[in-house]
Amino acid sequence: MNNNFKQYHPFVYFLLLGTVLVSLASSMAVPFLAVYLASSLHLDAVTIGIILGAGPLTAMFGGFIGGTLSDLFGRKNFMILALSALGFVFVALTEVVNPVGLLLLSILQGLGSSFFGTISKALMGDLTPQHKRYRLFSTRYVAVNLGFSIGPMTGAFLGIAGSVTTFLATGILYFLYAVVLICLFRKYQVKEAKSADTEKVSLFGACQVVRNDKALLLFILGSVLLTTVFGQMSVTLSQYLAKGMESGIELFGLLMSINGITVLLTQVFITKWSERYTLFQRIVAGSLLFACGEVGFAFSNSWFSFILFMIIFTLGEILVVPAEYAQIDQITPPGMRGTYYGAQGFNELGNFLGPWAGGMILSAYGGQPMFLTMALISLVSLIFYTAGRKAHRAAQLIAKGEG
């Protein structure tokens, strides 16, 4: 057990602990923000949708920009800046009531969260040997889920979920976390990774590198498709159950709890078990489990069957999420970890496509066609991952030939 605890740099453990705390605080605030905007500020549904949608849309590009800048100029300052911006956002939410101001805060929240998420993962990668990074990404995935599992229940129990008190507490936590990281950077003298050729590599240059990396682009396309399936699965599933099942809302709440509990209970075992297989094999297995889960949802008509296929679906999630990041890490050139991790953030497009396309199919054709379409999308993603794998191998052969 002690050997397992010592397998990462001490700073990595502080980042993991911070991930739990930040996820916990954020999950008491962000999921309830729509309710707050409607009930306390009396905004209409369209305005709320625009405000809340601006954050994830900004985050899709923010991760790439933040990761690239951290490659060029170091991780530390951008991590502290991102945490300070997030602290400001949540404190400002207690005072701002103007829709334009709220939209700007949402954009800043998207930038801050994507900057910090990408750069913290890149720093963890800097401090961890490559053969340990898949397990590290799996552990970070559990840390996020742990925070989001505890947060909403804690907030509801204390009666502060989605309230001004929660926004203020979340903002203060971000500021405190920034102060703690400043102290830890000084204590551990963490070596900041910078691009090996800072003078020649620019943000535009990074865009050129990414655009010309065929394997990366194919992996991102595959990831967009998988994110379409699992990223916002809850949106379409909740709509289907609310209209198509008796006590559907109660069942949906139970399924979301089972999703989180399954991650927490099985992730460590599945991570260790899956390490005997290649990253590509783990992604294939995860995609097949996604497809199986979606097909199961399509033909389920009881609570038991929905629960069973939610567990199957979640097992696919446990395999895919860390494997995708490890796959990107595997093809990342020296000095560009932040850029490539940030490019992976473009898979956020799937978080838009999933609810949008799924909602249209659900409205026009019903639940079964929607779930079966998502199963097909999951399988189609493997075409891109297979092509990306071949492209990476071809690039390696060319590099060896030139060498």
C-alpha positions as MATLAB code, in Angstrom:
seq = 'MNNNFKQYHPFVYFLLLGTVLVSLASSMAVPFLAVYLASSLHLDAVTIGIILGAGPLTAMFGGFIGGTLSDLFGRKNFMILALSALGFVFVALTEVVNPVGLLLLSILQGLGSSFFGTISKALMGDLTPQHKRYRLFSTRYVAVNLGFSIGPMTGAFLGIAGSVTTFLATGILYFLYAVVLICLFRKYQVKEAKSADTEKVSLFGACQVVRNDKALLLFILGSVLLTTVFGQMSVTLSQYLAKGMESGIELFGLLMSINGITVLLTQVFITKWSERYTLFQRIVAGSLLFACGEVGFAFSNSWFSFILFMIIFTLGEILVVPAEYAQIDQITPPGMRGTYYGAQGFNELGNFLGPWAGGMILSAYGGQPMFLTMALISLVSLIFYTAGRKAHRAAQLIAKGEG';
ca = [
       0.000    0.000    0.000;
       2.871    2.345    0.888;
       4.540    1.606   -2.447;
       1.291    2.484   -4.226;
       1.101    5.740   -2.302;
       4.678    6.666   -3.206;
       4.314    5.943   -6.910;
       3.604    9.618   -7.758;
       5.389   12.890   -7.038;
       4.062   14.498   -3.790;
       2.825   17.498   -5.780;
       0.639   15.177   -7.865;
      -1.171   14.043   -4.700;
      -1.908   17.652   -3.758;
      -3.341   18.225   -7.232;
      -5.515   15.116   -6.860;
      -6.733   16.225   -3.431;
      -7.444   19.679   -4.822;
      -9.397   18.072   -7.670;
     -11.677   16.352   -5.144;
     -12.259   19.545   -3.140;
     -12.847   21.759   -6.179;
     -15.194   19.189   -7.757;
     -17.095   18.911   -4.489;
     -17.562   22.662   -4.145;
     -18.349   23.197   -7.828;
     -20.936   20.407   -7.847;
     -22.850   22.196   -5.116;
     -23.021   25.300   -7.307;
     -22.788   24.647  -11.064;
     -25.533   21.986  -11.486;
     -27.996   24.254   -9.692;
     -27.036   27.450  -11.501;
     -29.943   27.177  -13.970;
     -32.397   26.929  -11.074;
     -30.779   29.953   -9.391;
     -30.964   32.052  -12.557;
     -34.626   31.161  -13.060;
     -35.905   31.400   -9.486;
     -33.775   34.201   -8.043;
     -33.048   36.339  -11.116;
     -36.219   35.393  -13.062;
     -34.443   34.867  -16.394;
     -36.230   33.031  -19.188;
     -35.164   29.603  -20.470;
     -33.586   30.916  -23.696;
     -31.434   33.447  -21.848;
     -30.371   30.834  -19.309;
     -29.460   28.442  -22.124;
     -27.290   31.061  -23.824;
     -25.550   32.010  -20.579;
     -24.848   28.453  -19.460;
     -23.949   27.241  -22.955;
     -21.294   29.916  -23.398;
     -19.045   28.363  -20.752;
     -18.636   24.876  -22.282;
     -18.330   26.378  -25.770;
     -15.496   28.637  -24.577;
     -13.885   25.725  -22.741;
     -13.631   23.782  -25.986;
     -11.044   26.300  -27.236;
      -9.710   27.441  -23.865;
      -8.032   24.139  -23.072;
      -5.964   24.252  -26.269;
      -4.976   27.886  -25.786;
      -4.135   27.416  -22.102;
      -2.201   24.207  -22.709;
      -0.162   25.785  -25.506;
       0.639   28.895  -23.468;
       1.739   26.719  -20.555;
       4.098   24.829  -22.895;
       5.609   28.131  -23.973;
       5.800   30.017  -20.690;
       5.427   27.425  -17.925;
       2.515   25.946  -15.990;
       2.649   27.733  -12.626;
       1.463   31.245  -13.462;
      -1.377   30.073  -15.694;
      -2.638   27.611  -13.056;
      -2.713   30.343  -10.420;
      -4.328   32.778  -12.861;
      -7.017   30.223  -13.779;
      -7.854   29.482  -10.122;
      -8.022   33.204   -9.327;
     -10.353   33.769  -12.286;
     -12.636   30.950  -11.100;
     -12.640   32.382   -7.592;
     -13.646   35.765   -8.994;
     -16.440   34.221  -11.088;
     -18.177   32.518   -8.168;
     -17.813   35.486   -5.824;
     -19.136   37.802   -8.562;
     -22.171   35.530   -9.057;
     -23.400   36.696   -5.650;
     -23.677   40.271   -6.941;
     -24.118   40.290  -10.744;
     -27.720   40.229  -11.992;
     -27.330   41.681  -15.500;
     -27.625   39.004  -18.244;
     -24.631   40.423  -20.155;
     -22.533   40.349  -16.986;
     -23.621   36.784  -16.283;
     -22.720   35.801  -19.863;
     -19.225   37.244  -19.407;
     -18.849   35.371  -16.118;
     -19.887   32.149  -17.829;
     -17.279   32.710  -20.537;
     -14.627   33.425  -17.897;
     -15.660   30.307  -15.991;
     -15.271   28.224  -19.157;
     -11.823   29.668  -19.803;
     -10.702   29.260  -16.187;
     -11.892   25.687  -15.822;
     -10.436   24.592  -19.183;
      -7.115   26.333  -18.489;
      -6.765   24.749  -15.059;
      -8.024   21.309  -16.091;
      -5.672   21.046  -19.057;
      -2.619   22.559  -17.374;
      -2.998   20.527  -14.166;
      -3.194   17.315  -16.238;
      -0.117   18.418  -18.201;
       1.793   19.128  -14.973;
       0.797   15.737  -13.598;
       2.125   14.222  -16.814;
       5.374   16.196  -16.450;
       5.896   14.735  -12.973;
       4.867   11.139  -13.750;
       6.689    8.486  -15.825;
       4.802    7.505  -18.972;
       4.103    3.930  -17.852;
       2.228    5.261  -14.815;
       0.134    7.903  -16.557;
      -2.836    5.693  -17.464;
      -3.281    4.800  -13.793;
      -2.805    8.463  -12.889;
      -5.527    9.583  -15.312;
      -7.790    6.882  -13.893;
      -7.131    8.126  -10.353;
      -7.865   11.706  -11.397;
     -11.092   10.534  -13.018;
     -12.119    8.968   -9.697;
     -11.171   12.168   -7.852;
     -13.519   14.181  -10.079;
     -16.332   11.640   -9.636;
     -15.793   11.509   -5.883;
     -16.236   15.261   -5.615;
     -19.300   15.276   -7.834;
     -20.799   12.321   -5.945;
     -20.491   13.982   -2.551;
     -21.097   17.615   -3.501;
     -24.779   17.726   -4.534;
     -25.837   15.517   -1.609;
     -23.819   17.600    0.845;
     -25.231   20.838   -0.506;
     -28.779   19.503   -0.391;
     -28.299   18.174    3.160;
     -26.953   21.528    4.357;
     -29.680   23.359    2.450;
     -27.221   25.536    0.508;
     -27.046   23.802   -2.900;
     -27.161   26.406   -5.673;
     -27.512   29.288   -3.225;
     -25.540   32.525   -2.916;
     -23.790   30.956    0.084;
     -22.510   28.113   -2.072;
     -21.248   30.466   -4.789;
     -19.366   32.508   -2.192;
     -17.904   29.410   -0.505;
     -16.827   27.967   -3.877;
     -15.130   31.217   -4.835;
     -13.251   31.395   -1.534;
     -12.144   27.764   -1.943;
     -10.664   28.541   -5.367;
      -8.724   31.490   -3.928;
      -7.454   29.375   -1.018;
      -6.424   26.594   -3.399;
      -4.450   29.138   -5.450;
      -2.615   30.301   -2.303;
      -1.858   26.709   -1.288;
      -0.473   25.920   -4.753;
       1.788   28.991   -4.617;
       3.228   27.701   -1.335;
       3.603   24.169   -2.706;
       5.361   25.383   -5.849;
       7.909   27.070   -3.610;
       8.260   24.102   -1.247;
       8.779   21.430   -3.903;
      10.558   23.611   -6.468;
       8.460   22.018   -9.183;
      10.276   22.174  -12.489;
       8.038   23.815  -15.052;
       7.910   22.215  -18.484;
       8.441   24.644  -21.327;
       8.709   24.138  -25.027;
      12.197   23.088  -26.028;
      12.240   25.872  -28.620;
      10.189   28.700  -27.149;
      11.433   31.312  -29.610;
      10.267   29.382  -32.658;
       7.092   27.789  -31.315;
       4.113   30.134  -30.997;
       0.400   29.690  -30.572;
       0.080   29.821  -34.368;
       2.946   27.358  -34.701;
       1.252   25.006  -32.247;
      -1.906   25.174  -34.350;
       0.148   24.209  -37.388;
       1.720   21.250  -35.578;
      -1.660   19.972  -34.408;
      -3.249   20.490  -37.822;
      -0.505   18.468  -39.491;
      -0.628   15.596  -36.984;
      -2.994   13.211  -38.730;
      -3.037   10.717  -35.852;
      -4.028   13.405  -33.351;
      -6.845   14.698  -35.552;
      -8.220   11.180  -36.049;
      -8.058   10.438  -32.325;
      -9.886   13.708  -31.598;
     -12.620   12.849  -34.127;
     -13.046    9.444  -32.485;
     -13.174   11.118  -29.092;
     -15.811   13.604  -30.290;
     -18.028   10.692  -31.320;
     -17.566    8.860  -28.020;
     -18.192   12.070  -26.084;
     -21.391   12.490  -28.102;
     -22.473    9.117  -26.699;
     -21.427    9.360  -23.048;
     -20.641   13.041  -22.389;
     -24.202   14.265  -21.943;
     -26.004   10.933  -21.956;
     -27.968   12.101  -18.918;
     -29.730   14.841  -20.922;
     -31.457   12.534  -23.415;
     -31.924    9.685  -20.933;
     -33.700   11.970  -18.465;
     -36.075   13.221  -21.177;
     -36.845    9.683  -22.311;
     -37.505    8.350  -18.810;
     -39.562   11.369  -17.753;
     -42.017   10.803  -20.610;
     -41.791    7.063  -21.188;
     -41.567    5.464  -17.742;
     -43.726    5.585  -14.646;
     -41.737    7.335  -11.893;
     -39.156    8.058  -14.594;
     -37.586   10.993  -12.769;
     -36.988    8.861   -9.667;
     -35.459    6.134  -11.844;
     -33.205    8.664  -13.557;
     -31.939    9.953  -10.213;
     -31.175    6.384   -9.162;
     -29.340    5.674  -12.436;
     -27.144    8.762  -12.012;
     -26.266    7.636   -8.486;
     -25.469    4.143   -9.756;
     -23.235    5.671  -12.434;
     -21.179    7.486   -9.801;
     -21.133    4.597   -7.331;
     -20.033    2.135  -10.021;
     -17.088    4.399  -10.890;
     -16.034    4.693   -7.258;
     -16.377    0.973   -6.469;
     -14.900   -0.618   -9.593;
     -12.437    1.860  -11.084;
      -9.350    0.694   -9.169;
      -9.977   -2.974  -10.010;
     -10.771   -2.285  -13.683;
      -7.719   -0.038  -14.069;
      -5.359   -2.711  -12.745;
      -7.047   -5.442  -14.776;
      -6.992   -3.438  -18.019;
      -3.293   -2.591  -17.841;
      -2.492   -5.957  -19.425;
      -4.091   -4.685  -22.649;
      -3.055   -1.903  -25.036;
      -4.695    1.518  -24.892;
      -6.379    0.822  -28.221;
      -7.836   -2.444  -26.897;
      -9.211   -0.609  -23.842;
     -10.888    1.981  -26.062;
     -12.373   -0.769  -28.240;
     -13.707   -2.566  -25.164;
     -15.137    0.662  -23.776;
     -16.826    1.529  -27.069;
     -18.402   -1.938  -27.255;
     -19.686   -1.548  -23.690;
     -21.160    1.845  -24.625;
     -22.920    0.271  -27.599;
     -24.179   -2.612  -25.459;
     -25.485   -0.182  -22.845;
     -27.290    1.946  -25.434;
     -28.883   -1.094  -27.094;
     -29.926   -2.250  -23.637;
     -31.546    1.120  -22.892;
     -33.433    0.892  -26.193;
     -35.159   -2.351  -25.208;
     -35.390   -1.934  -21.427;
     -38.821   -1.793  -19.853;
     -38.064   -2.294  -16.156;
     -35.992   -0.667  -13.434;
     -33.799   -3.779  -13.190;
     -32.852   -3.751  -16.878;
     -32.098   -0.011  -16.873;
     -29.878   -0.445  -13.811;
     -28.077   -3.407  -15.394;
     -27.322   -1.576  -18.627;
     -26.322    1.591  -16.766;
     -23.659   -0.465  -14.969;
     -22.469   -1.863  -18.329;
     -22.430    1.641  -19.823;
     -20.439    2.981  -16.852;
     -17.826    0.225  -17.170;
     -17.237    1.461  -20.716;
     -16.811    4.992  -19.366;
     -14.214    3.795  -16.838;
     -12.174    2.230  -19.632;
     -12.486    4.986  -22.221;
     -11.931    8.242  -20.306;
      -8.384    7.615  -18.996;
      -7.391    5.615  -22.094;
      -8.214    8.562  -24.367;
      -5.879   10.866  -22.447;
      -3.158    8.225  -22.261;
      -3.508    7.662  -26.020;
      -2.954   11.380  -26.667;
      -0.038   11.375  -24.231;
       1.537    8.512  -26.165;
       1.725   10.518  -29.399;
       2.696   13.865  -27.820;
       6.016   15.357  -29.041;
       8.497   16.557  -26.377;
       7.632   19.963  -24.950;
       4.066   20.002  -26.285;
       2.145   18.088  -23.619;
      -0.042   21.068  -22.742;
      -0.834   21.715  -26.403;
      -1.821   18.115  -27.110;
      -3.788   17.708  -23.867;
      -5.552   20.953  -24.739;
      -6.328   19.701  -28.244;
      -8.055   16.729  -26.628;
     -10.468   19.295  -25.179;
     -12.006   19.751  -28.628;
     -13.934   16.570  -27.841;
     -16.194   18.905  -25.832;
     -17.996   19.376  -29.145;
     -19.572   16.009  -28.377;
     -21.170   17.487  -25.260;
     -23.104   19.766  -27.596;
     -23.790   17.241  -30.358;
     -25.081   14.560  -27.968;
     -27.994   16.507  -26.450;
     -28.746   18.286  -29.727;
     -28.766   15.263  -32.053;
     -30.183   12.940  -29.413;
     -32.965   15.384  -28.619;
     -33.922   15.746  -32.277;
     -34.032   11.988  -32.852;
     -35.983   11.481  -29.622;
     -38.550   14.106  -30.609;
     -38.937   12.892  -34.183;
     -38.658    9.105  -33.875;
     -38.727    8.118  -30.206;
     -36.421    6.490  -27.687;
     -35.407    3.269  -29.424;
     -34.050    4.917  -32.604;
     -32.192    7.457  -30.460;
     -30.444    4.838  -28.304;
     -29.647    2.651  -31.317;
     -28.186    5.647  -33.181;
     -25.937    6.368  -30.194;
     -24.828    2.717  -30.181;
     -23.943    3.007  -33.874;
     -21.988    6.241  -33.265;
     -19.999    4.466  -30.573;
     -19.008    1.744  -33.036;
     -18.225    4.232  -35.814;
     -15.746    5.981  -33.486;
     -13.548    2.877  -33.709;
     -12.982    3.573  -37.410;
     -11.259    6.832  -36.493;
      -9.257    5.295  -33.645;
      -8.086    2.501  -35.945;
      -7.079    4.995  -38.640;
      -5.345    7.170  -36.036;
      -3.370    4.187  -34.775;
      -2.222    3.369  -38.308;
      -1.306    7.015  -38.962;
       0.797    7.149  -35.786;
       2.625    3.962  -36.722;
       3.302    5.330  -40.214;
       4.670    8.581  -38.742;
       6.940    6.589  -36.430;
       8.317    4.578  -39.353;
       8.986    7.758  -41.340;
      10.737    9.338  -38.342;
      12.948    6.256  -37.900;
      13.762    6.266  -41.616;
      14.776    9.924  -41.463;
      16.790    9.204  -38.342;
];
